């Protein structure tokens, strides 16, 4: 709301101190109002002394580390930060202190400034309860206390604020209780009510469904119950998302011409999507995600060209995708379409390529079949394509390079085949390329060196082959690389550990041979992270074989889309299940940020280097190699280590009981020359169990390190069957909870 300078809207000033005279004689004030019916707000005006005193008391209770209120000196209102005063009277009519890092409780003397029309204290750290006396500032039109740390209930005295047009109390997570029944009828001028991101519970008061002046209602992110209900006023914005609402979808008939934003996501709404929703002609954003919606999407559900965002994800919608879901023109149309995590079946209709404004397409986790539309490249504005976890077949269309603005191409867990097209190098803005768990064959094209923006590359569980070529070295922003469970061969290149942003690397389950390159291990910032902060025991550890990439896109005020993604993966290296030999480079065990290291099922020999620097290490698997020598004593000093497997090697010597290795059952099995000191002080040989497969499997079945075969000599003969087992639906999708 704008600040109004109309003198006729000013209320008589009530002096809080009867011993002080009024700032102006009443007769003189009346004369001013006659001469200046609409006095302007001046660039220089003297602040009312009583208001000045109240403001200084208000300030005295606050912490102001940025000295934002250091200008509160003297009597010139215009020099006081955040103040707007009336030109003729010096009365304070607006106080706006948003986002200046103030904290502390609110002094009740602030309520003595009864001439305030606008009070904005949002985005600070004010705490305590909202003063009851705010109801005495009866001329308030805008009250914004959002994004602070207020607690308690909404004061009942707010019922006296009959001129209020905007009430914003959002983002105060200690503010809660039941919504008062009067919230929808205390002010017949209320246009905007935002109580989102608080702790309110109970049902939505009936009065809110009938408040004629209401245009903007945000009750999202609370604990509200009951049915959504039909609103009887022409709303422009309605957010009831992230509550506990139930029932079926109403038609919002009173808002056919006005409603622009409708968010009912993250509730328990059931039934189908009524076609009357498409009659909301001004609708630009519709989010019905994460509910219990089911049945088929009606082919008559065709939205207007004004719709920018349609999110129906995480429901139980079934049947085919409608061939037409929204009108489109050259200048308008859908920007984001998300139908992921449903039961939608059939082929992707070719008409989807007519949504030429589309910037994000999420159809993952459905039952889609057939091929990717050949004309997908017509969507030249597209930035995100996620068709993962379906049953799509065929090859990746070559004309997908027409989507030259593409940032994420996510096609994993389908039945795609063919080779990686060399033409993909035209996608030079691409950050995420995930084609894992398909049937892609051939080699990595050298032309992919042109994709210099790549950050996440997952080619795992395919039929790719050949040696690693230098194209990968051009991906200097690489954070995650998985080539696991393919048929790659040859020596590991010297540049393997030269990526500064690398977080996780998985080359397991291939046919790489030769030595682990002894390069410069100090380049990766994540591998060398030295801020040793222990995780909480409840925090899950996701192995690098199962990274989680959450790609999301948001549309701001215009039709411009903002794309981001989060990569949840252990900082780690997995070179297991290859044909590597020789000694382990000492530099590999100097990586302070490493949480996961798996070199199992190779032909590595020599002794284990010192591990004292690896204080963040949680998983270490060196099993099924030919490592020898004694078990390093400093392994027991790794306080974050949760899983250790050194079995089936050639270690010798004594493992003392006081080192605490009892925490890792089965860690030393299959080392005939190794003596493990028991609780009784006796020395027990870590020999191969009587039934090795059964015993070891029982010991390790809950961990992220899988048992393939028992004995290094059996790796090659069993390997083809192992790859097949692991590549079905990502069988190594393990999440390990720390046990204490």
N, C-alpha and C positions, 0 to 999 in steps of 0.2 A: 504494500500500500504506500502510495506517495504521501509526503508530509504536506498537510494542508495549512495554509496561513490565513484562514478565514476567521476574522475576529468574532463573527457571530457564533462560531462553534466553541468559543472559550467559555469556561464555566466560572462562576464567581469564586474568587480566591478566598479560602478559609485560612486565616492565620493560625498556625499551630501554637503560637505563643501570644496570648492576649496582651502581654505587656509591650509587645512590639507593635508599632503603628503599621497600617497598611502601606505598601510601597507607593500607592497613588491615592489621593482623596477620591472618594466615590464619584463626586460631581465631575472631577477632571477626567476620570475614566469614562464616564458616560459621554462627555464631550468628545473624547478621542474616538469612541466607537461611532459617533455620529459623523465625524469628519472623515474617518478612515474606515469605511465599512469592510474593506478588504485590504488591510495593511500588509505590505510585503515583509518578508523576512530579510532583515538588514545584515550587511556584512560586518557591522559593528554595533553591539548592543550590550548594555550593562546587565549582568545576571542578577536576578532577584536575590537579595541577601539571605532570605530565609531558605531559598532553594540551594544557595551556595552552602549554607551551614549543613543542610541535610546531605548534600553530596559528599562533603568532607567527612561526615560521620560514616557514611556508606563506604567511603574509601578506607577509613581507618581500620576496618575489619578485614581488609583484603590483602593478599600477597600479590605483588606486582613486580615479578622479577625482571620484566623487560622495561620497566619504568614508563609504561604506556600512559599512565595518568600523571606524569610529572608536569604536564601543562596545566594542571588544575590549580592555578594560582591567580590571584588578582580577581578583577570583577568583569573583565571583557569576556562575554559568553563565547564569542567566536574563536577565542584562543584556547578554550577548553576542549580537549579531544572528545568527540562523540556527542557533543551537545548541539541542539538547535533551540533557540529561544525566540519568543515572540518579539517583534520589533519594537512595539510600543510599551509593553508592560515588563519585559525582561523575564516573563514567566517561562519556565522550561516546558517545552511541548514534545521534545523528542530526545531520547537517550539511547544511543546505539554504540555498544561496546563489544561488538562481535569479534571473536577470534583474536584476542590480544593477550591470552595466557594469564588471565586473572583467576584467582582461586580464593576460597573461603566462603563463609556464610553471608547471607544478605542482611544488612542492617535494616531494622524496621523503620528507621527514619526516612528511607527511600519512599515509603508509602505516604509521607506527608506532602509530597510533590503531586498534588491532586490534579494539576493542570496537564499532566503527561497524557499525550495521545498515542505515542509510540515508545515502547520499551523493548529493546532488543539486547539481550545478554547472552546470545547463543555462542556455542563453540568455545567455551571456556572450561573452567574446572570449579565452578560454584558448587557448593555442597550444602547439606542440611535439608530441611524441609522448605517448601515454598511458603513464604510468610502469608498468614491468613489476612493480614492487613492489605494485601494487594487488591482485595475487593473494594477498598476505599478509593482507589484511583478510578473513579467511576466513569471518567471520560476516555478511558483507554479504547483505542481502535485496533491496535496491534500489540500483542504480547508474545514475544518469542524468547523462550527459555531453553531452547533445544540444545542437545549435545553438551550437557553438563553432568553433574553427579548428584542431582537432587533426588530425594527419597520421600517416601510417605505417599499420601493420597493427594488428589486434586482438592485444594481448599474449597469448602462449601461456600465461602464468601464470594467465589467467582460468579455466583448466581446474580450478583449486583452489577456485573459488568455488561450492562444492557446495550452498550454501543459497540461492543467488540465485533470486529470483522475478521480478525485473524488470531487464532490461538494455536501456538506451536510449542509443544512440550516434548517433542520427540527426542529419542536418544538419551534418556535419563534412566539407566537400567535399574535404579533403585525405586523408581516411581511406579506405583501399581495400585492394587486393590481393584474393587469393582468400579466400572464406569458409572458415575452418578446418573440417575434417571433424568436430571434436569439438563444434561449436557447438550441436548438438542433443542431446548426451548428457552434458555436463559437470555439469549440475544437473537432477536429476529433479523439482525443484520449480519450474522455470522456467515462468512463466505468460505473460509478456509479453516479446517480443523486437522491438525497433525499430532497424533498421539502414538506414532509408530516407535518401534524399538524400545519398548518399556516392558513392564511386568503386569499389565492389566489382564484381568481374567473375568469370567462370567459372560453373559450374553451382551450383544450390542443393544443399547437402549432403543426402544421403539421410537422415541422422539427423533432420533437421527434419520429415520426412514421418511420423515414428513417435514423436515426443516426446509422450507421453500427457498431460503436464501443460499443454502449450502451448495457450493460448486466443487470444492476440493475436500476429499475425505481420505485420510491415510491412517489406518489402524493396524498396519502390517507389523509383523514381528512382535506379537503379544501372545496371550494364552486365551483368546476369546473362543467361546463355544456357541453352539446353536446353528441354525440354518442361515444361509446367506441372506435370504429375503429379498423382496422387491423394493427398490427405492422409488419414492413417488415424486422426486424432484429432478430437474434436468442437470445431472452431475456432469462435470468435465473430467474429473480425475477421481478414480476409486481404487484404493489399494487395501485389500484385506488379506494379503498374502502372509504365509508363515504364521498361521494361527491353528486352531483346532475346530474349524468350522466344518459343517456337514450338510447333508441334504443335496438337492439337485440345483442345477443352474437356472436362475430366473432369466427373463428376457430383457430386463432393464428398459422397458417400453417407454418410460418417461424421459429417457436419455438418448432416444434414437438419433436426434440431430446434434447432440452436444458431447456425448462421452468420447473422450480421446484416448484415455489410458484406463485399462481394466486389468488388474492383477489380482488373481485369486489363487496363486501358486502355493504349494506346500500346505494343503489342507486335506480334508477327507471328503471332498465332494464326489458324489457318485452319479451314475446314470450316463446318458449320452450327451453329446453336444447339440443343443437345439439349434435348428437352422435360423431361428429368429435372431441369434447372436450376430449373424452376418448382416442384419438390417441396421446395425449401428453404423450409420453413414460417415461419422467423423472419427471412427476408431482408427488410431494409429499404432497402438501397442496392445496386444492381447496375450496374457500369460496365464495359462491354465495348467502349468506343469506340476508334476508331483501331487496328483490327486488319485482318485479311484475311477476316473472316467473310463467307459468301455463302449463296446459296440463299434460299428463301422462309422467312418466319417462320411456323412451324406454328400453325394455329388452336388446337392443344391446349396451346400455351405460354401458360397463363393463371396469373399470379402471385397470391399470397395478398393479402388486404387490408392486410397489414403492409408491403408494398412502398411506399416513398415516392419513390424515385429509380430510374428506368430510363433508362440512357444507352447506346444502341446506335449512336451517330452515327459517321460516317467509317468505314464498312465498305462491303461490296459486296452488301448484302442486297437481294433483289428480290421481285417478286410483290406482291400486294395487302396493305394493312394489315389485320391481323386485326380483326374487328368487336369482339372482346373480348380485351383484353390483360392485364387485372388485375381481380380482384374489388374491389368498392367498397362501402362502407357510409356512413352519414351521418357517422360520426365518424372514418373512416380511409380510406385509399386513396392512389393516386398523387398526388404533389405536383409532380414534374417528369418529363416524358416527352420524350426527345430521340431522334428517328430521322433527324435531318438528315444530309445528305451520304451518301445511299445510292442505290439504284436502285428504290426502292419506287414502284409504279404503281397505277393505278386511282383510285377516288374516296376521299375521306376519309369513313370510316364514320360514320353519324349517332350510333352508340352511344358514340363518343368524348365526346359531350356529356353522358354519364352519369357521367363521372369528376369528380364534383362537388367533390372536394378539389383538383383540378388547379390549379396556380399558374403553371406554365411549360410551353408547348407549342412544341417546335421540330421542324418537319417540312420545313425548307428544303432546297433542292438535291436534289430527287427528281424523279420523273416523274408526279406526281399530276395528275389531271384532274378535271373536273366543277366543281361549285360549292362554296364554303365552306358547311359545314352551317348551315342556317337557324337552328338552335337553339343556336348557339355562345354566345349570351348566357346560357344556363343555367349556364355555368361562372363563377359570380359571384366566385370567389376568384382567377380568372386575372389574372396580372400581365404575362405576356409571351406574345405570339403571333408566331411567325416562320414564315410559309408561303411565303417568298420562293423564287425560282428554281424554279418548277414550271410547269405549264401549266393552272393554274386559270382558270376563266372565270366569267361572271356578274358580278353587282355585289357590293359589300361589304354583307353583311346588316345591315339596319337595327337588328335586336335585339342587335347586338354591343355596344350601349351598356349591355346588362345586365352586361357585364364592367366594372363601375364602378371596379374597383381597377386597371385596366389601366395599365401603365407604358410598354409598348412594343408597337406594332402595326406589323409589318414584313411587307409584302405585295408588295414590288417584284419585277419580272421575272416577271410572269404575263400572262394575257390578260384581265384584269378590265376591265370597262367600266362605263358609267353615270356618275353625278355624285357628288361628295362630299356625303354626307348632312348636312344642317344639324344633325341630332340628335347628331352626334359631339361637340358641345360638352359633352355630359354626361360625357365622359371627361376630367374636369378634373384628373386625376393624370397624364395622358399626358405622357411625356418624349420618346419617339421615335415619329414618324409617317412611315413610308416607303412610298409607293405608286408609286414611280418605275417607269419602263419598263412601263407598262400602256397602256390605251386610255381612261383616265378623261377625261371632258370637262366642260364647264361652267365656272363661276367658283368662286373660293374663297368659301364662304359667310361672311357677316358673323358668323354665330353662332359660328364657330371662335374668336372672341375669348374664349370661355369656357375654352378649353384653355390656361390661363395657365401651366401647368408645362412647356410644350414647350421642348425643348432642341435637338432634331435634327428638321428638316422637309425631306423630299426628295420633291418633286412632279415631278421632271424626266422628260423623255421621255414626255409624255402629250399630250392634245389640249385642255388647259386654256386658257382665254382670259379676256379682260376686263382691266381695270386693277387695280393693286394697291390693295386697300382697307385701311382702318385696323384691321381685325381683327388684322393681323400685329403691330401696335404693342403689343398686349397680351401678346405672347410675350417678356417681358422677360428670360427666362433663355436666349434663343436663342443657340446656339453654331454651328450649321450650318444654312444655308438654301440650297436649290437649287430654282429654278424653271426650270432650263435646258431648252431645246428644247421649248417649248410655243408657244402663240399669244398670249401676253400682249401688251398694247399700252398706249398712253398714256404720260404722262410719269412719270419716276422720282420718287417722293415725297420730300419734304424730310427725312422721318424715317428714310431708308434706312440711314444710318450711325450711328444712335443706340442701338445695342444694346451694352451694356457687356461682355457675355460672348462676343460674336461672334468666331468663329475663321475661318470661311470662308463666302463668299457667292458664289453662281453664278447669274447671271441671263442667261447667254449664250443665243444662238439664239432670241430672241424678236423682238418688233416694238416694243420700247420706243423712244420718240422724245424729242426735246427735249434739255435740257442735263443733264449729270451734276450732281446737287445739290451746291452748295458749302456743306455743313453743317459741324457740329462733328465733325471727324474724330478728336478727342482722347478720345472717350468709350470706345471699345473698348479693353479692357486688352490683348488679344492683338495688335491692330493696332499698338499703341504700345509693345509690349514692347521695352525698351532694354538688356537684358543680351545683348550681342553675343557669343554663343558659337558658334564655327565648327563645322559638322558635320564628321564624319569623311568622307573621300572615298568609303568603302564604303557609307555610309548612303543608302538609296534615298529618292527624293523622289516622293511620290504626289501627283499633281495634284488640285486640288479638284474636278475633274469625276469623280473616282473615289475618293470617301472610303471608308474601311473602318470599319465599325461592328461591333465585336465585343461582342455582348450575351451575358452569361452569368449564370446563376443557380445559387446554391449553397444547400444545405439543411444547417443546423447540427444540433445535437443533437436538437432537436424537429422538428416538421413545418413550421417557419417558414422561408420562402424569402427569401434575400437577393439582390436584383437589382442588377447593375452593368453598365456598358458602357464601352468605350474607343473614342474617336473618333480615328482616325489620318487626318489631313488636313493638307495644307499650309495655313499661315496665308495666306489670299489672297482676292483679289477678281477675278471674271471678269464683265465686262460686254460681252464680244465678240459679234459677229454680231447687232447691233441697228441702229437707225436714229438713233443719238445724234449730236448735232452740237455745235458750239461748242468753247470751250477746255477743256482739262483743268484742274480746280481745283488750285491750288498745294498745298492741304492734303492732297490725295491722295498727293503725293510727299513728305510729311513723316512718313509712318507708319513708325516705326522697326522695328516687328515684322513687317512685310509680307514674305512670301517669294515671293509669286506675284502678278503683276498682268497681266491680259490685257484690253486695250481694243481689240483688233484688229477689223477689219471693221465700222467705223462711219464717220461723216462728220466726225470731230473735226478741228479746225484749230488754228492758233496754234502757239506754240513749246512745247518740253518744259521744264517748270519744273526747278529744281535738284533733284538726286537724292542729294546728299551725306549725307542723314540715313538713307537706306534701306540700311543696312549688312548687313541680313539677306536682302536681295533676291537670289533665285536665278533667277527667270524674269521677263523683261519683254518683253511682246509688244504693240507699238503699231502693227503693220503694217496696211497697207490702210486708211489714213485720208488726211487732207489736211494733215498736220502739216508745218510749214515751219521755216525758220531753220537755225541750225547745230546739229550734234550736240554736246550738252554734254560738256565734257572730263571732268567728274567722274564720268561713267558708268564709266570705266576704274578708278576708285578703289573700286568695289564688289567687294570681294575674293571674295564668295560667289557672284557672278553667274556662272551656268553657261550660260544660254541667253538670247540677245538677238536680237530681231527688230524692226527698224525699216524693213523693206522696203516699197516701194510707197507712198511718201509724197512730199512736195515739199521734202525737205531740200536744203540747198545748202552750199557752203563746202568746206573741206578737212578730211579725217580723217587726222591725223598718224599715222605708223607707230608712234611711241614710245608712243602711248596704248594699244597692245596689243589693238586691235580685231581682229587676225588670229585671236583666239580664237573669233570668232563668224562663221564662214563664211556668206555669204548674208545677213547681217544688214542690208546696205544696198542690196540689189538693187532696181531699179526707182525709184531717185531720180536722174533724169537730171542734176540740177544739182549732184550731190555728187561731190567728188573724193576718192578713197581712195588714199593714198600707198602705193606698192608697196615691196617690199624693196629694189629698185634705186633708190629715191628718185623714181621717176616717178609722175605723177599719173594714175590710171586712173579713168575715169568709171564711176559705179555705175549703168550703164544697164540696161534690161530685157534679160534673157538672150534669145538667139536662140530657144530653145524654153523659154519661161518655166515652164510647168507641170512639165516633166520636170526641168529644172535645179533648181528650187526644191524639188521633192519629194525629190530625191536628197539635198539638203543637210539637209532637216529631217525625214526619215522616221523617225528614231530618237527624236525629241523629242516632248514632250507637246503641241506647238502644231501643230494640223492645218491643212493647206492646203485650203481649200474652193474658192475661185475666185481669179483673178488680175486685179486691177483693181477698184477700188471701185465702179465703175459696174455691175459684173456681179452685185453682191450680191443684189439683190432678185430678179432673174430666175432665179438658180441656187438660191435659198434653200430652196424646198420640197423639192427633191431632196436637198439637203445634210442637212436635218433627218432625212429618212428614213434616210439612210446612217448617221448618228451614233446613231440610236435603236435600231439592231438590236444587241441584246446588249451595250449600252454600248460602242460601238466606240471611244470615247475612253478606254478603260481602259489608260492608259500608266503604266509605272513607269520612271523614268529613273535610271540609275546615273551618278554623276559620273565623268567620264573625266579621268585625269591623265596 
